[in-house]
Amino acid sequence: MAFANDDRRNIDALFVMFGKNPHTSQTKRGPREMEMRNRSAIEASGHPFVAAVYPLLCQQIWGAVVIRIARLAVACALLVFFLIPGALGQAPQDAQQPQTTESECRKFDDRLSSTQARNAQLYAISSPKGIDEGQFVTIGGIEQWITIRGWDRDNPVLLFLHGGPGDVTNPWTFALFAPWEKRFTVVQWDQRGAGRTLKKNGPAIAPTITVDRIVQDAIELTEYLLKHLGKKKIITVGHSFGTIIELGMVRARPELFYAYVGTGQVADETKNYIVAYDELLKKARAVGNQQAIAELSHAGPPPYESGGGYRVQWKWANAFEGADQFLAGTIGLTLAAPGGSVQVINDIGDGEILSAEQLVGATKPRGPKEFGLEFSIPMFFIQGAEDFTTPTALARNYLDAIKAPRKEFVTINGGGHFAVFMHSDQFLQELVARVRPLTVGYGT
């Protein structure tokens, strides 16, 4: 693993990650001094992704080693650049410190490379009937990145549509989806304006980043997969924003799909935040979280004139779902993945920013009627029982209103908006029991 020049972001913003105790408001330098330093460093960083992940990195996460990798790698990428003598045209006052810092980062780099090599071996597809491909494919007139992994080419093909918008999952799901690859050939795709697809094409594609264009891209990708893999149909699984793309593609070309599976299902944008607010306040009162009650009550119900109220909702949705820990963990997983790097993390952030700029607010809020109420393929919603981002109740109401040859609503207890990842084994069980049998009898 090598640290690219583009990874050398504002070093002061990274130092603050190490000075704050994640369990209390106390810090090594004292709470007031550190809070002022934190705020000024983050605001001065000039990179929204740093500001976005910082609050997550101050949380206690599942898998302390994972987040330690994330913190150290980002810091080392910056420290090596900023503290090597002459890197900025001047030598530090302490001549010995840069050598020590560089040595420690190189040592860490070696260990991370070893971890990546081990994961490459551990998660390798070794079956003679397997497939493991990562490549750019021409879709919609541009090169777009896809991966195809599975232990048996005879298995059904499952296309996973990431959320966001722009929130690619390819870089960090290597371990989570490994069991899926035993039962399905799993395809992941960095959508237009996201991840490696954005890195390949650059921000000049921004005007083409629309929902309709991405839906058409998804259809073209499906046609490519059918031909490339010799299949008659595929299964599609969409998460969050991905369900919007998914609904459009199965309405337009139902003959290409065995079934629709939505999770973190977007159901009614006109009511989403209002229902989520009510559910969050109800949850806060049920568990007696006085801070949540106070902050939500102070923000009041949406709509909001500024982003402050929405940030309060996101904060407590993530907190009650345990998503803070999960989201922070994906950074470490990205680094530990075969081929992972700090650059990949920055590419993810760049895609999220550009996609949000182009897509959020680009269309008026849609409800069930606009998303579609009649479908000619089986429809499955596998939803976290307590999803405070795309409320479970709205998803259930939407499916109730849908007409389809078959439909099922499945809840994952203990799951929230990210149930497909945080409870990936249980999600797989539902796919195998309910969806995979639909492919039997089609040969391919």
N, C-alpha and C positions, 0 to 999 in steps of 0.2 A: 504493500500500500504506500502510495506517495502522496504528500500533501501538495496540492496545486497552489499557484499564486493566488487564484481566485478565492481560496479558502481563508486567506489572511484578512479576516474582518476585524473591526474595531476591537483591539485587545482589552481596553478598559472595560468594555461591556462583558467580556468573558471572565475577567478577574472577579467580578462581583458574584459569580456563581459559586466561588469557593469561600467567600467571606461570610455568608449568611447561614445561620443554623436553620435547617428545613423544618424543625419541629417547634421552634419558638420564635418570638420576635427579637430575641437577643442575637447579637452578632459579636464577632471577635473585636470589632472596632467600636462597639457600642451601637445601639439601635438607631439613634438619630443620625449619627455620622454616616453609617452604612446605608441607611435608607436614602439619604440625600445623594450619596455617591452612586447607589444603584440607579436611582431615577435619572440622574444626569448622564450616566454612562449609557443607559439604554436609549434615552432620547437622542443622544449624540451619535449613536451607532450608525444611523442613516440606513439601516436595513431592517425592515419590518419583521422579517422572520426571526431575527435575534430577539426583538422585543416580544414576539409572540411565544417563543419557546421558553424564555426566561422564567415566567411564573411556573411553568411545568417543571423546570429543572430544580426549582426550589421545593418541590414536593417530595415526600418519601414515596418511592416507587416499588412496584413488584420487581424483584430481581435487582438488588442494589448493585451488583456487578455490572449489569447492563447500563445503568445510567452513569456509573463511574467511567465506563468506557466512553460514553458519549461526551461527558464533561472533559475528560482528559484529552481525548482526540481533538476536540475543537480548540481547547486551550493550547495544546502542543502545536497545532497548525499555526496558531497565531504567535505563540512565544518563539518558535524557531525563527520566524520571519522578523519579528520586531526586536528580538534580543540578541541575535547573532551579530557580532561586531561588524560594523560597516553596512548592515542591511538597510539602515536609514541614513547612511552617510555620516554617522557619528558613532563612536564607541561608548558603551555604558561606563559609568564610573567604576563599577565593580567588574574588573576584567575576568574574574574567576566565575562569576554567576552565569554568564551566557554559556560557558562551556558545560557547566553542570546542568543547566536547563536543557541544552541541546542533547546532552548525553541521556538524560532521563526520557526525553521525547523519543529519541531513537530507540531506546530500550522498550518503551511502550509500543512504538511502531512495530518492532520485531514481534512482540507478544501478540499484537492485534493481527499481524499477518499470519502468525501461527494459528490463531483462533479461526481466521477466515479459511485457511487451508484445511483445518480440521472439519469445519462446517461443510466445506465443498465435498470432502470425502464422506462425511456422515449423511448428507442429503443428496448424494449422487444417485442418478437413475441408472442402475446397473443391469436391469432386466434386458434380455435380448429383444423383447417385444416393446421395450420402452421408447420414449421420445423425450428429448431435452433440447429445445431450440430457443434461442434468443436472437431476434433479428429485426431489422427495419423492413417494413412492407409498404409499398406504395398504396395509400388509401386516401381517397379524396384529393388526389393530386399532390400530396406531400408524403414524405417518409415518416412512418409512425412505428413506434417500438412495441413489439409483442413478445411474450414468452409462452412456450407450449411445453408442459411437463406432465408426464404420466408414466406409469409402470407397464401399461398394456395398451397398445394402440387400438385394441378391440373395444376398450371401455368407451362409454358415452363421452362426448366432448361437452365441457362446461365452460362457458365464457363468463368471466367475472368482470363486472362493470364497477369501477371504483367511484367513490363519492367526491365530495369537495364543495364546489367544483375544483378540479385540478389536484386532488389529493390522491396521488398514485400509491398503490399498495404493493406493487412489484418488488420494491427494494427490501421490504422487511417481513414478508409473509412466508419466507422459505421454510421456516419451522412450523408455523401455524397450519399451513396448507399441505404439509408433507403427507399426513394421513389421507387427505382428499385425493392425492395423486395415485393412491392405490386403487381407488374406485372410479375415478374419472380422469380424463385427460383435461387438465386445467389450463385454460388460456387467460392470461392477464394482458392488459393493453393500457399503455400510457396515452390517454386521450389527447386529442388536438389541444395544444396549449399547455400540456402537463409533462412533467418528468423528462425522460429522454427524448420524447417527441419534440418538446419545446427546445431542448438543448440542441437538437439536430437542425431545427428549422429557424430558430431565433424569433424574437418578438415581432418581426415583420408580419407574421401570420395572424397577429391580434385581430384585425378586422374580420377574419374568417371564423373566429371562435364564437359560434352561435349554437343554440340548442338544436335547431333544425339541421345545421351542418354536421354536428356530432352524431345525431341520430342517423343521418345518411352514411357517415363514416362507419358506424356500428353495423349497418346493414351490409355495406361493402366488405367489412371485415368478416362477417358471418359467411358471405358468399365465398370469400377466399378460403376460409377454414374448411368449408364443405368440400371444396375441390382439392385443397392441399392434403386433407386428412382422409378423403374418400368417405365422407359421411353423407347421410340423407338429411339429418336434422341435428340440432344441438339444443342443449339446455342453457338458459341464460339466468344468471344470478346478479342482481343489482343491489348496491348499497347506497342509501341516502340519495344524493344527487344522481347517482347512477340509475335509480329507479325511474327518474324522469326520462332519461335516455332510453331505458329499457321499455317503458310503456309505449313510447313512440315507435320503436322498432318492431315490437310484436303486433301493434295495430296495423302498421304498414305492410309487413310481410309475415303473417302468421305461419305460412307454410314452411318457414325455415326453422321452426322451433317446436320442440317437444312440449315445453312448459315454460312458464314465467315464474321466477322466484324473486320476491322482493323482501328486503330487510332494511330496517331504518326507513320504512316506506314513507315517501312523500305522498300525502293524501289530499290535503286541502290547505294551500298556502294562504288562503284568505282567513283561516281560523288558527293556523298553526301556533303562532306565538301567544295568542290569547288562551288557548287550551293549555299550552305548556306552562304558562304562568300560573293558572289555577291549579294545575297538578303539582307544580313545584311548591306552592304555598301550602297545599294540602299535605304534601310529604313532609315539609319542614315542621308543620304543627304536629304531625303524627309522631315524629321522632324527637320533638322538643328541641329543635335546633334554633335557639333564640337569635343567633347572628343571622341565619338565613331568613328567619321571619322578619327581622328588622330591616335587612337590606332589600328584600323583595317588597315589603310594605312601603318602604321609602321610595323605591322606584315606581311602584304602582303598576297597574296593568297596561299592556301595550294598546295602541302604537305609541312609540316614543319619538320625541322631536330630535333627539341625538342618539348616539350609539351607546350611551351609558346604561340605559335600561336593558338593552339587549345583552350587554356584557355581563350584567348581573344575572340574567337568565342563564347565559352560557356557563357562567362560573358555577352556579348551583346545580345545573343539569349535569355537568361533568363530575361535580363533587358527589352527588347522590348516586350516580351510576358507577363511580369508581374509575371514570374515564381519564382523570388527571394522571393517574399512575400508568394507565395503559398507554396514553399518548406520549408521555415522556419515555416510556420503554421502547417505543418504535424507533426512537433516535439511536439508541444503543444497538437495537437489532439491525438497523440499516448499516451501521459500521461493522458489525460482526458478520454480516452476510458476505458470501463469496463475491468479490468485486466491490464491496462497500467502500465508501470514502466520505470525507467531509464534503467534497464536491457534490456527491449524490444528494446529501442533505440540503445543500444550498439550491440544487436544481429543483428539489421538491418544493421548497419555499418559494422560489421564483415562479413555478407553475401555479401554485395556489394563489399568489398575488395577481398574476396576469389574468388567470381564469376568472377570479372574482371581479376584477375590474371590468371584464368584458361581459360577464354573465349575470352577476348579481344586480337586480333591478332593471335588467334589459327588457324584461317582459312583465306585464301586469300579473299580479297574483292569480294563480289558477286553482280551480276546485275540481271535484270529481267529474263534473260534466266535461270540462276541458281536457282532463287527463284520459277520459274514456270510461264508458260504462258497459260496453259490450265487447267481449273478446271471444275468439273462436278456438283458443287453446286453454288448457288447464292453468289456473292461476293460484299460486301459493304465496301467502304472506307468512314469513317466519320472523316474528317480531320479539324483541326483548319485552318482558312483562312490564318493565318500568322504563320506557323510553321517554325522556323528558325533552328530547330534541325534536323528534318527529313523533308526536304523542301516539301511544299504542291505541288509545280510544279512537282517534281519527282514522287510523289504519284499519281498524276493525269495522268502523262504520262504512268506510269506502268499499271494502270487500263485500260487505252485506249488500251494497247497492249494485254490485257488478253482476252482469249476466255472463256466464261462461259454462262450457260443458262440464267442468269440475272446478271447485274452488275449496280451499282449506285455509283456515287461520290457525297458526301454531304459535304458542307463546313459549319463550324460554325463560323459566323462572330464574330470578337473580340477574337477568340480562337487561341491558339498556340499549342505547343507540348503536353500540359497537358489539352487540352480542355475537355477530358472525365471526368476530376475531377473538373476543374474550371468552367465548364459549364455543370455540370452533369444533371441538369434538362432538358436542351435543348437536350442533347445527348439521354436521356431517351425518349423524345418525338419522336426523329427520329427512335429509336429502336421499339417503339410501333407502329408507323405509317408504317414503311417499312419492318421490320424484323419479328415481332411477328405474323403477319397474315400468314406467311409461315407455321406456326405450326398448323393452324386450319385444322381439318379433320383427324388428326393423333390420336385423342383420348388422348393418353399420349405422 
